[in-house]
Amino acid sequence: MKSKLLLRIPAALCALADPIWYTFRPQSGPAAHFLLLGAAAALLALASPAPLPRRTRLLLFGLYLYLLLRLTLLDGYFGRAADGIGAREVRLVPFVTIGYYLRRLLSGEGTRAALVNLAGNLAAFAPLGYFLPLLWKPMRRLWPFLGAVTLAVCFVEGMQYLLGCGVCEIDDWILNTAGAALVWLVFRRAAGEQARA
């Protein structure tokens, strides 16, 4: 029960981040707006004592998938334009981009870009940690869940490469999977506490 109450804190932070984001980035597309509010809604739903009906969960999951694909493939703020004229690049050496942005963050240079990249990649697939185990029982086990997240991330990275609207890189997979796994761990812990109550 205590962990359910703790989930309200990141939900409130996501909801508060939305107007702050748009104060500094008014030209941002709607995908970032809905992603922040969607994260807040998902966390609040997880913190709710009464489970949501399955149809509502599927509807929210579909909305999340739409926003995820829009954000990762079409959002102009992040340089996405599915016109096939972008650079097609593959980066398979781990921690190069993560290290680059961490150094920028620590040095105070380009902190906004570093935060958007690091936090954005952690957050983008994080709702899968909530939706997958809630909707499909096999996803309540770690390895099937990580396999499904890996497939989802690889699909998006592959589409970014094919459409020329982003860089296909291993660091995105690391951050995306870590974000989803963290939410999955919170979900599993909350489910365990609920079963013991």
Secondary structure, DSSP 8 states (H G I E B T S, - for coil): -HHHHHTHHHHHHHHHHHHHHHHH-TT--HHHHHHHHHHHHHHHHHH-SS---HHHHHHHHHHHHHHHHIIIII-GGGT--TTS-S---EE-STTHHHHHHHHHHHHTSSHHHHHHHHHHHHHHTTTHHHHHHHH-GGGGSHHHHHHHHHHHHHHHHHHHHHHTSS-EEHHHHHHHHHHHHHHHHHHHHHHHHHHH-
